[in-house]
Amino acid sequence: MTDTAGLGTIVEAFDESAVSRKLEECLPKRTGNRTHGSYRLVLTQISSFIYGHDCLDDLEWFRKDPYLNEALDGKVSAPHTMGDFLRDFEDNHIGGTN
């Protein structure tokens, strides 16, 4: 058990919900060798919010947690990648996610 044990359950429940598919449709598209896709990035960001992270650099801690890494299928992005993703949001993406 780790202090992120409940987080995996929350991520899994969200991932299986109808809301997750609607959210995925509203996200900016991320492609490239160093990205895990927009949906995976938003799951990581939601997990970060739930856990109480204060900044993007806190994601480094997630990358080192074996349980969370497993819950996110080993696809925890670097803080720099998350920052790039967040900068991709335009008004239509923000409106859609609300």
Secondary structure as UniProt FT lines:
FT   TURN            3..4
FT   HELIX           5..15
FT   HELIX           18..26
FT   TURN            33..34
FT   HELIX           38..51
FT   HELIX           56..58
FT   HELIX           59..64
FT   HELIX           66..71
FT   TURN            72..74
FT   HELIX           79..87
FT   HELIX           91..97
//
